[in-house]
């Protein structure tokens, strides 16, 4: 699913109006009917008052049309117009008159108007500002939003929480609606997925308002939201006459005294994601633990007992995952730098591998083309430098990918995969995966896919989706708090099964 900018959404509106030969008012009606249908399907028979706050632009017009349909179906409601400007959109004015024709007289709120009171069992519908917001809300409007946020009532935002811009952080964090639910027209917005802006949204859902599909399919967008249908397209089925050699021999390099478990997790995930063979390269202290706990893997060791001081491998691996638990000792740094410089296989670099690259930028020029780096937020900051906000972070990540011709996997609540041209936002995963070892598992999964000859971008996209889905399945059995990284590994088989499962006619995939 493409993530459109505000300008692209306006272009899609215009294109749809011209191609379908409808008016802008008709498109607004269509969108508001979708809002009404969503609400009506959930509230039939429930005695509740809807408090609808409308701006004076098209987002407010959506709120007015919604109010009309709610009235016609017997709902109790009160409509407010947040009168922050003398300039009103024509479709807002048209639908204001239609509402008055039905004897609904909105209460106009101006600077100095008494702030409305909301009951806990009311529903607040936020239709004050839409995606076109390009400056800070007036102080009194921001204070109104801040006031509405103090109530316990369920808050539903139309298209985007009011006060939240599309392409930058909020001017004043207090002046943004804290939405329990956002009904986003046609596509989600980039701000939904970023840590600094996604905090204003508990849940969101896309409503298809019939914008022209040809326009959306042809428009070039910088970001995509990754869901199950794309992952199904990437999947490579196994041949009946294949053998373990068909699916590659992966090499997992890492570990130091007290951190051998990271290698075990990555190695198990690598095998469980389909690699035919896995060899683990660790310091001597890891030999016995891995040979006894992980019989499916082969183990090679560095000469030193507590850390890796050289990397000598006598076979050419199909793919390499390196960095988990590795440490940043001077001798380890030397071994890492020498290995990265000469390796010709596809590489995933994680954890201390990224820390080494950040601390020794002279090694960055040796990163093999199409390598995949999987930093968590702090590792990313060490690698890219401090950013002022999430939007600058994405820009810095894209520039790094372009410079080094690599792929960055920005791990987080919504993991981003960046390749220097586009960003891809993962749709799976949950807070339970914020646990030690989860990142090691991801590295193993992606390495296993690379070993099976998935192209680097495909391996990264498939890997983060599979990792998150396995975590979702694990959390459904364990709870967020009890989920362990090993549970993610244990549920990879079920995650593959869910990816391969075709939806029944009429069934909508959750992912």
C-alpha positions as CSV (number, residue, x, y, z in Angstrom):
1,X,0.0,0.0,0.0
2,X,1.4,3.3,-1.0
3,X,1.9,6.2,1.5
4,X,0.9,9.4,-0.3
5,X,1.9,12.9,0.6
6,X,-0.7,15.6,1.2
7,X,0.0,17.0,-2.3
8,X,-0.4,13.6,-3.9
9,X,-3.7,13.1,-2.1
10,X,-5.0,16.4,-3.4
11,X,-3.9,15.4,-6.9
12,X,-5.7,12.0,-6.5
13,X,-8.9,13.9,-5.4
14,X,-8.7,16.2,-8.4
15,X,-7.9,13.3,-10.8
16,X,-10.8,11.3,-9.5
17,X,-13.3,14.2,-9.7
18,X,-12.3,14.8,-13.4
19,X,-12.2,11.1,-14.4
20,X,-15.4,10.1,-12.7
21,X,-17.1,13.4,-13.6
22,X,-18.3,14.1,-10.1
23,X,-18.2,17.2,-8.0
24,X,-15.9,17.8,-5.0
25,X,-19.0,17.8,-2.9
26,X,-20.0,14.4,-4.1
27,X,-16.5,13.1,-3.2
28,X,-16.9,14.6,0.3
29,X,-20.3,12.9,0.6
30,X,-18.8,9.6,-0.4
31,X,-16.0,10.0,2.2
32,X,-18.4,11.0,5.0
33,X,-20.8,8.1,4.2
34,X,-17.9,5.8,4.7
35,X,-17.4,7.4,8.1
36,X,-21.0,7.1,9.0
37,X,-21.2,3.4,7.9
38,X,-18.2,2.6,10.1
39,X,-19.7,4.3,13.1
40,X,-23.2,3.0,12.5
41,X,-22.1,-0.6,12.2
42,X,-20.6,-0.3,15.7
43,X,-23.2,1.8,17.5
44,X,-26.6,0.5,16.4
45,X,-28.8,0.7,19.4
46,X,-26.2,2.1,21.8
47,X,-27.5,5.2,23.6
48,X,-24.6,7.6,23.1
49,X,-24.1,11.3,22.3
50,X,-21.6,12.2,19.6
51,X,-19.9,15.6,20.1
52,X,-18.7,16.6,16.6
53,X,-16.0,19.3,16.3
54,X,-15.7,20.7,12.8
55,X,-13.2,23.1,11.4
56,X,-14.0,25.4,8.5
57,X,-12.2,23.5,5.7
58,X,-12.9,20.3,4.0
59,X,-12.1,18.2,7.1
60,X,-14.8,20.1,8.9
61,X,-17.1,19.6,5.9
62,X,-16.6,15.8,6.3
63,X,-17.8,16.3,9.9
64,X,-20.9,18.2,8.8
65,X,-21.9,15.6,6.3
66,X,-21.3,12.9,9.0
67,X,-23.5,14.8,11.4
68,X,-26.3,14.9,8.8
69,X,-26.3,11.2,8.3
70,X,-26.1,10.5,12.0
71,X,-29.1,12.8,12.6
72,X,-31.1,11.0,9.9
73,X,-30.6,7.7,11.7
74,X,-31.7,9.0,15.0
75,X,-28.4,9.6,16.8
76,X,-28.1,12.1,19.6
77,X,-25.4,14.6,18.7
78,X,-24.1,18.1,19.2
79,X,-22.2,19.9,16.4
80,X,-19.6,22.6,17.0
81,X,-17.9,24.8,14.4
82,X,-14.4,25.8,15.4
83,X,-14.4,29.2,13.9
84,X,-10.7,29.8,13.5
85,X,-10.8,31.8,10.2
86,X,-13.1,33.8,8.0
87,X,-12.1,31.7,5.0
88,X,-14.3,28.6,4.6
89,X,-14.1,26.0,1.9
90,X,-17.1,26.0,-0.5
91,X,-18.0,22.4,0.3
92,X,-18.0,23.3,4.0
93,X,-20.4,26.1,3.4
94,X,-22.6,24.0,1.2
95,X,-22.9,21.3,3.9
96,X,-23.4,23.8,6.7
97,X,-26.5,25.0,4.9
98,X,-27.7,21.4,4.4
99,X,-27.4,20.8,8.1
100,X,-29.3,24.0,8.9
101,X,-32.0,22.9,6.5
102,X,-32.5,19.9,8.8
103,X,-32.8,22.2,11.9
104,X,-29.4,21.4,13.2
105,X,-27.7,24.6,14.3
106,X,-24.1,24.2,15.1
107,X,-22.6,26.1,18.0
108,X,-19.8,28.3,16.8
109,X,-16.7,28.4,19.0
110,X,-14.5,31.5,18.8
111,X,-11.6,32.8,20.9
112,X,-13.0,33.3,24.4
113,X,-16.0,30.9,23.9
114,X,-16.7,28.7,27.0
115,X,-15.0,25.4,26.6
116,X,-17.6,22.6,26.1
117,X,-18.1,19.8,28.7
118,X,-17.9,16.2,27.6
119,X,-19.3,13.2,29.4
120,X,-17.2,10.1,29.8
121,X,-19.7,8.0,27.8
122,X,-19.8,10.5,24.9
123,X,-17.9,10.1,21.7
124,X,-15.8,13.0,20.4
125,X,-15.5,13.2,16.7
126,X,-12.5,15.3,15.8
127,X,-12.8,17.0,12.3
128,X,-11.1,20.3,13.0
129,X,-8.0,20.1,10.9
130,X,-7.1,17.8,8.0
131,X,-3.9,16.9,6.1
132,X,-3.5,20.4,4.8
133,X,-2.5,21.9,8.1
134,X,0.7,23.9,7.4
135,X,1.1,26.1,10.4
136,X,0.6,26.0,14.1
137,X,-3.0,26.1,15.3
138,X,-4.1,29.4,16.9
139,X,-3.5,29.4,20.6
140,X,-7.2,29.3,21.5
141,X,-7.8,26.4,19.1
142,X,-4.8,24.5,20.5
143,X,-6.2,25.1,24.0
144,X,-9.6,23.7,22.8
145,X,-7.8,20.5,21.6
146,X,-5.8,20.3,24.8
147,X,-9.1,20.6,26.7
148,X,-10.8,17.8,24.7
149,X,-7.8,15.6,25.5
150,X,-8.5,15.8,29.2
151,X,-11.8,13.9,28.9
152,X,-12.2,10.1,29.2
153,X,-14.6,10.0,26.2
154,X,-13.6,7.9,23.2
155,X,-12.1,10.1,20.5
156,X,-12.4,9.4,16.8
157,X,-10.3,11.6,14.4
158,X,-11.3,12.1,10.8
159,X,-8.4,11.3,8.4
160,X,-5.7,12.5,10.8
161,X,-5.6,13.8,14.4
162,X,-6.1,17.6,14.4
163,X,-2.9,19.5,14.9
164,X,-0.7,16.7,13.5
165,X,1.0,17.8,10.3
166,X,1.8,15.3,7.5
167,X,5.5,16.1,7.0
168,X,7.0,17.4,10.2
169,X,6.6,17.1,14.0
170,X,3.8,19.1,15.7
171,X,4.5,22.7,16.5
172,X,3.1,22.2,20.0
173,X,2.8,18.7,21.2
174,X,-0.1,19.7,23.6
175,X,-2.1,21.0,20.6
176,X,-2.6,17.6,18.9
177,X,-5.7,15.5,19.3
178,X,-5.0,12.2,21.2
179,X,-7.1,9.9,19.1
180,X,-8.3,6.5,20.2
181,X,-9.1,5.7,16.6
182,X,-8.3,7.4,13.3
183,X,-10.3,6.7,10.1
184,X,-7.8,7.6,7.3
185,X,-9.2,8.2,3.8
186,X,-7.8,5.8,1.2
187,X,-4.2,5.5,2.5
188,X,-2.5,5.7,5.9
189,X,-0.2,8.7,6.6
190,X,3.5,8.6,7.2
191,X,3.1,10.3,10.6
192,X,1.1,7.3,11.9
193,X,4.3,5.2,11.9
194,X,6.9,7.5,13.5
195,X,7.7,7.4,17.2
196,X,7.4,11.1,17.7
197,X,4.0,11.4,15.9
198,X,2.5,8.0,16.1
199,X,2.1,8.4,19.9
200,X,-1.1,10.5,19.2
201,X,-2.8,7.5,17.6
202,X,-3.9,4.3,19.4
203,X,-5.4,2.6,16.4
204,X,-6.1,3.5,12.8
205,X,-8.0,2.1,9.8
206,X,-8.1,3.0,6.2
207,X,-11.5,3.7,4.5
208,X,-11.6,3.2,0.8
209,X,-13.4,6.3,-0.6
210,X,-13.0,5.3,-4.2
211,X,-10.1,7.5,-5.3
212,X,-9.0,6.5,-8.8
213,X,-7.0,3.2,-8.6
214,X,-5.1,4.0,-11.8
215,X,-3.8,7.2,-10.4
216,X,-2.7,5.5,-7.2
217,X,-1.0,2.6,-8.9
218,X,1.0,5.0,-11.2
219,X,2.0,7.7,-8.8
220,X,5.5,7.4,-7.5
221,X,5.7,7.5,-3.7
222,X,8.6,7.5,-1.4
223,X,7.1,5.1,1.2
224,X,5.1,1.9,1.1
225,X,3.2,0.0,3.8
226,X,4.0,-3.7,3.6
227,X,1.2,-6.2,4.0
228,X,0.7,-9.9,3.4
229,X,-0.2,-9.8,-0.3
230,X,3.3,-8.4,-1.2
231,X,5.0,-11.0,1.0
232,X,3.1,-13.8,-0.7
233,X,4.5,-12.5,-4.0
234,X,8.0,-12.6,-2.7
235,X,7.8,-16.1,-1.3
236,X,9.8,-18.8,-3.1
237,X,8.3,-22.3,-2.8
238,X,10.4,-25.3,-2.4
239,X,11.0,-27.9,-5.1
240,X,10.1,-31.5,-4.5
241,X,13.6,-32.7,-5.7
242,X,15.6,-30.2,-3.7
243,X,18.1,-31.0,-0.9
244,X,19.9,-29.1,1.9
245,X,22.5,-27.8,-0.5
246,X,19.7,-26.2,-2.6
247,X,19.0,-23.7,0.3
248,X,22.4,-22.5,1.0
249,X,25.0,-22.6,3.8
250,X,24.7,-19.7,6.1
251,X,27.5,-18.4,8.4
252,X,26.6,-16.7,11.7
253,X,29.6,-14.8,13.2
254,X,29.4,-13.4,16.7
255,X,29.5,-14.0,20.4
256,X,31.9,-13.2,23.3
257,X,32.1,-14.4,26.9
258,X,28.6,-14.2,28.3
259,X,27.0,-13.4,25.0
260,X,27.0,-16.8,23.2
261,X,23.2,-17.0,23.4
262,X,22.8,-14.2,20.8
263,X,24.6,-16.5,18.3
264,X,22.4,-19.4,19.2
265,X,19.2,-17.4,18.7
266,X,20.4,-16.1,15.3
267,X,21.5,-19.5,14.2
268,X,18.2,-21.2,15.2
269,X,16.3,-18.5,13.4
270,X,18.4,-18.9,10.3
271,X,17.7,-22.6,10.1
272,X,14.0,-22.1,11.0
273,X,13.7,-19.6,8.2
274,X,14.8,-22.1,5.6
275,X,18.6,-22.1,5.3
276,X,19.9,-25.6,4.4
277,X,22.9,-25.5,6.6
278,X,24.2,-23.2,9.3
279,X,27.7,-22.8,10.7
280,X,28.3,-20.7,13.8
281,X,31.6,-18.9,14.2
282,X,32.3,-18.1,17.8
283,X,35.2,-17.8,20.4
284,X,36.3,-21.0,22.1
285,X,34.0,-20.3,25.1
286,X,31.0,-20.8,22.9
287,X,31.9,-24.2,21.5
288,X,30.5,-26.5,24.2
289,X,27.3,-24.5,24.9
290,X,26.4,-24.4,21.2
291,X,27.3,-28.0,20.4
292,X,25.1,-29.3,23.3
293,X,22.2,-26.9,22.9
294,X,22.0,-26.6,19.1
295,X,22.7,-30.0,17.5
296,X,21.5,-28.9,14.0
297,X,24.3,-26.4,13.6
298,X,28.0,-26.8,12.9
299,X,30.5,-24.8,15.0
300,X,33.8,-23.2,14.2
301,X,35.9,-21.2,16.7
302,X,38.3,-18.4,16.8
303,X,41.6,-19.1,18.6
304,X,40.9,-16.9,21.6
305,X,38.7,-18.1,24.4
306,X,36.6,-15.1,25.3
307,X,36.3,-13.1,22.0
308,X,36.8,-13.4,18.3
309,X,40.3,-12.2,17.3
310,X,40.3,-13.5,13.7
311,X,37.8,-14.9,11.2
312,X,39.2,-17.8,9.2
313,X,36.5,-19.7,7.2
314,X,37.6,-22.3,4.7
315,X,34.3,-22.4,2.7
316,X,32.4,-19.8,0.8
317,X,29.1,-19.2,2.7
318,X,25.9,-18.5,0.8
319,X,25.2,-15.6,3.2
320,X,26.7,-14.2,6.4
321,X,25.1,-12.7,9.5
322,X,27.7,-10.9,11.7
323,X,27.7,-8.8,14.9
324,X,25.4,-10.2,17.5
325,X,27.3,-10.4,20.9
326,X,30.5,-9.7,19.1
327,X,32.0,-7.0,21.3
328,X,34.2,-4.1,20.3
329,X,37.6,-5.1,21.5
330,X,40.5,-3.8,19.4
331,X,41.4,-7.3,18.1
332,X,37.7,-8.0,17.3
333,X,37.5,-4.7,15.4
334,X,40.5,-5.7,13.4
335,X,39.0,-9.2,12.6
336,X,35.7,-7.6,11.6
337,X,37.3,-5.0,9.4
338,X,39.4,-7.6,7.6
339,X,36.5,-9.9,7.1
340,X,34.1,-7.2,5.7
341,X,36.8,-6.1,3.3
342,X,37.2,-9.5,1.6
343,X,33.8,-11.2,2.0
344,X,31.9,-11.7,-1.3
345,X,28.7,-13.3,0.0
346,X,25.6,-11.3,1.0
347,X,26.0,-9.9,4.5
348,X,23.7,-8.9,7.3
349,X,25.4,-6.6,9.9
350,X,23.9,-6.3,13.3
351,X,24.5,-5.1,16.9
352,X,28.3,-4.7,17.6
353,X,29.0,-4.9,13.9
354,X,27.1,-1.7,13.5
355,X,28.8,-0.2,16.6
356,X,32.1,-1.0,15.1
357,X,31.1,0.7,11.8
358,X,29.9,3.8,13.8
359,X,33.1,4.0,15.8
360,X,35.4,3.3,12.9
361,X,33.9,5.2,9.9
362,X,37.0,4.3,7.8
363,X,35.6,0.7,7.6
364,X,32.3,1.9,6.2
365,X,33.7,2.2,2.7
366,X,34.3,-1.5,2.8
367,X,30.6,-2.4,3.4
368,X,29.8,-4.9,0.6
369,X,27.2,-3.7,-1.9
370,X,23.6,-4.7,-1.0
371,X,24.5,-5.5,2.6
372,X,21.7,-5.3,5.1
373,X,22.3,-3.4,8.4
374,X,19.8,-3.9,11.2
375,X,20.3,-1.2,13.9
376,X,18.1,-0.5,16.8
377,X,17.5,3.2,17.5
378,X,20.6,3.8,19.6
379,X,22.8,1.9,17.2
380,X,21.3,3.9,14.4
381,X,22.1,7.2,16.2
382,X,25.7,6.1,16.6
383,X,25.9,5.3,12.9
384,X,24.1,8.4,11.5
385,X,24.6,11.0,14.2
386,X,21.9,12.8,16.2
387,X,18.8,13.9,14.3
388,X,16.4,16.7,15.3
389,X,13.2,14.7,14.6
390,X,12.0,11.5,12.9
391,X,11.8,13.1,9.5
392,X,15.4,14.1,9.5
393,X,16.2,10.6,10.7
394,X,14.6,9.1,7.6
395,X,16.5,11.5,5.4
396,X,19.8,10.6,7.0
397,X,19.0,6.9,6.7
398,X,18.2,7.3,3.0
399,X,21.4,9.3,2.4
400,X,23.5,6.6,4.1
401,X,21.9,3.9,2.0
402,X,22.6,5.9,-1.2
403,X,26.2,6.5,-0.2
404,X,27.0,2.9,0.7
405,X,24.6,1.1,-1.7
406,X,23.2,-0.8,1.2
407,X,19.9,-1.5,3.0
408,X,19.0,-0.2,6.4
409,X,16.4,-2.0,8.6
410,X,15.4,0.6,11.2
411,X,14.0,-1.5,14.0
412,X,11.1,-0.1,16.1
413,X,7.4,-0.3,16.7
414,X,7.0,0.1,12.9
415,X,10.2,-1.2,11.4
416,X,11.3,0.7,8.3
417,X,13.4,-0.9,5.5
418,X,15.3,1.7,3.5
419,X,17.2,1.0,0.3
420,X,18.3,4.5,-0.8
421,X,15.3,4.9,-3.2
422,X,12.3,4.0,-1.1
423,X,11.2,3.3,2.4
424,X,9.0,0.3,3.3
425,X,7.0,0.2,6.5
426,X,6.4,-3.2,8.1
427,X,2.9,-4.0,9.3
428,X,3.6,-6.8,11.8
429,X,5.0,-6.9,15.3
430,X,4.0,-5.8,18.8
431,X,5.5,-4.3,22.0
432,X,6.2,-7.8,23.4
433,X,9.1,-8.0,20.9
434,X,11.0,-5.3,22.8
435,X,13.0,-7.9,24.6
436,X,16.6,-9.1,24.6
437,X,17.5,-11.3,21.6
438,X,14.7,-10.3,19.4
439,X,17.1,-8.4,17.1
440,X,19.4,-11.4,16.9
441,X,16.5,-13.5,15.7
442,X,15.7,-11.0,13.0
443,X,19.3,-11.1,11.8
444,X,19.1,-14.9,11.6
445,X,15.9,-14.8,9.7
446,X,17.2,-12.4,7.1
447,X,20.5,-14.3,6.8
448,X,18.5,-17.5,6.2
449,X,16.5,-15.9,3.4
450,X,19.7,-14.6,1.8
451,X,21.2,-18.1,1.9
452,X,18.2,-19.2,-0.1
453,X,19.1,-16.6,-2.8
454,X,16.4,-14.1,-2.0
455,X,17.6,-10.7,-3.3
456,X,18.7,-8.4,-0.5
457,X,15.6,-6.1,-0.5
458,X,13.2,-9.1,-0.7
459,X,15.0,-10.8,2.1
460,X,14.8,-7.7,4.3
461,X,11.1,-7.1,3.6
462,X,10.2,-10.8,4.0
463,X,12.4,-11.1,7.0
464,X,10.9,-8.2,9.0
465,X,7.4,-9.2,8.1
466,X,8.0,-12.9,9.1
467,X,9.8,-11.8,12.3
468,X,6.9,-9.5,13.3
469,X,4.2,-12.0,12.4
470,X,6.0,-14.8,14.4
471,X,6.1,-12.3,17.3
472,X,2.4,-11.6,17.0
473,X,1.6,-15.3,17.1
474,X,3.9,-15.8,20.1
475,X,2.3,-12.8,21.9
476,X,-1.2,-14.2,21.3
477,X,-0.1,-17.3,23.3
478,X,2.2,-15.7,25.9
479,X,1.2,-12.0,26.4
480,X,3.5,-9.0,25.6
481,X,5.2,-9.2,28.9
482,X,6.1,-12.9,28.8
483,X,7.2,-13.1,25.1
484,X,10.8,-14.2,24.7
485,X,13.1,-14.1,21.7
486,X,13.1,-17.9,21.6
487,X,9.3,-17.8,21.3
488,X,9.7,-15.8,18.1
489,X,11.9,-18.6,16.7
490,X,9.5,-21.3,17.9
491,X,6.6,-19.7,16.1
492,X,8.3,-19.2,12.7
493,X,6.7,-22.3,11.3
494,X,3.2,-21.0,12.1
495,X,4.1,-17.6,10.7
496,X,5.2,-19.2,7.4
497,X,1.9,-21.1,7.4
498,X,-0.1,-17.9,7.9
499,X,1.8,-16.2,5.1
500,X,1.0,-19.1,2.7
501,X,-2.7,-19.3,3.8
502,X,-5.0,-17.7,1.2
503,X,-7.9,-15.7,2.5
504,X,-11.4,-17.1,1.9
505,X,-13.7,-15.1,-0.4
506,X,-14.9,-12.0,1.5
507,X,-12.3,-12.4,4.2
508,X,-10.0,-9.5,4.8
509,X,-6.4,-10.1,6.0
510,X,-5.5,-8.5,9.3
511,X,-2.1,-7.9,7.8
